[in-house]
Amino acid sequence: MRALVIAFAALAAACSPPAQKQDTSGTPVSEPGAPSAEAPNPERDAMTAALAPRVEAEIGRPVSFTVTTMRVEGDWGWLVAQPWTPDGAQIDWSQTRYAERAAEGVLDGGGTTYALLRRQGGQWRVVEFAVGPTDVAWGDWAQRHGAPASLLQTN
């Protein structure tokens, strides 16, 4: 009987999904590079909802995002986000207008997207964005658009 209980426990453990990793505060942590279900954040969700149609139009594919950096100062917002397919898979850049850049290795961060947004009339609007730039594409955005320079930092 004891052997049967041990065998059943081993089988249950083998069939169970792995425990989700957590940081020291108990916040779930995903594996590097993998999309994860982010905790609800209405501000972030509104910002990515504004950004998604613009990026979709740019690359010609539906996207979802994993946000790695988000800052808000007054009515200005800054996002650094990794685009994914809506089902959480990596984007096949060979099927986009970025195919040549991806093939040549000049689509930085697998398409990491940088976006400056501004809240107008209670809605986030994309002011400017760049997908996978190889340089600091946003270097003059603060000055050009009157946004706080401290907002557009990547670290």
N, C-alpha and C positions, 0 to 999 in steps of 0.2 A: 504494500500500500504506500509506504514511504517513497519508494522508487517511482511510483505512478504520480504522486504529488510533485516530486522534483521534475519529472519529465514534463508534466503539464505546465509548471512554472517556467521552465526553460522554453517551451513552445510559445507560451504567452508573451514572454519577453522578446523572442525572435520575431513575432508577428506585430509587436507594438511599434509605433513610430518612435524615433529617438526623442529623448527629452529635449526641449528647446533650451538653448543656452541663454543665460541671463547675465547682465552686468552686475556690479556690486549693489546697485539700487533695486535689483529685481526686474529691470526692464529687459524684455526679450532682445536677443542679439542674433542676427542672421549670419550665415557664413559669408565671407567676403565675396562680393560679386553677385550674390544671389538676391533676387527680389524677395521682399518680405512684406507681410501685412503690417503696415505701419499703424501705430496707435492713432485713433481719431484726433485730428487737429483741424478745426474748421478754417483757420487762416491759411494753413498750408494747402488744404484741399481746394480752397477758393483760388489760390494762386496757381496751382497746377491745373485746375480746370480752365483758367484763362490761357495758360501756356500750351496745353495739349493741342488745341485746334491749329495754332500757329506752327508748331513743330510737325504735326501731321501733314499740313499743307506743304511744308518745306521738304519733308522726306518722302511723302507719298504713301505713308503707312500709318495705321492707328497706333497710338502709343499710350503707355502708362508710365509713371515715374517713381523712382526711389529717390527721395530728396536727401542729399548729403549735407547741404548747407542751406539754411533759411534765416534771413534777417529782415526785420521790419523796423524802419525808423520813420515815424509819422505816417505819411501816406505813400512812402516808398518801400518797395520790397526787392529782395535779392534772393535768387534761387540758384543753386548748383544741383543738378539732378541728372540721374542716369535714366535714359529712356529704355523701355522694354516693350515687348508686344503686350497687348491687353491681358493675355493669359500668363504673363510673367516670363516669357522666353526671351533670349537675346534676339536683337533685331538682326535680320539677315541683310547687312548693308549692301550686299551685291545686288539686291533687288530695289535699290533706292538711287536717287540722284547722287548719293555719296559713294557709289560703288568704286569709282576710280580712286578717290582719296583713301578709302578703306584698303583697297588692293595694294596701294603704294605705301601703306603704313602711315599715312598722314591724316588720320581721323583720330585725334587724340582721345584717350579715355574711352574708347569704344562708343564715341558719340556723346560724351559728357556734355550737357547743355547748361549754359550760363544765361541767366535772364534777369533783366531789370524790369520791374513792374511798378505801376503807380495806381493807387486807389483813387478812382474818380466816381463821384456819385454813389459811393458805397460798393463799387465793383472794382476788382483788380483788372487792369489792362496791361498788356505787354507793351513796353516802350521799345525794347530792343532785346535780341537774343542771338546766341551763336551756338551752333552744334559742332562739337569736336574740334574747336580751333587749336591750331598748333602754336599760336602766340597768345598774348593777352588782348584778345579782341575787345574787351570791355575797358581797356586802359583809359579811354577818353570819354566814356559814357557819362560819368558823373558830371564832368565839366560841360559836356555838350547838352545834357538834359536838365542840369540844375539839381541833380540828386546829391545826397550826402556822400562824400568820398569814402568815409569810413564804412559805408554800407557794402561797397563792392570789393571786399577783401575775400580772398579764397582760403585763408588759413584761420 
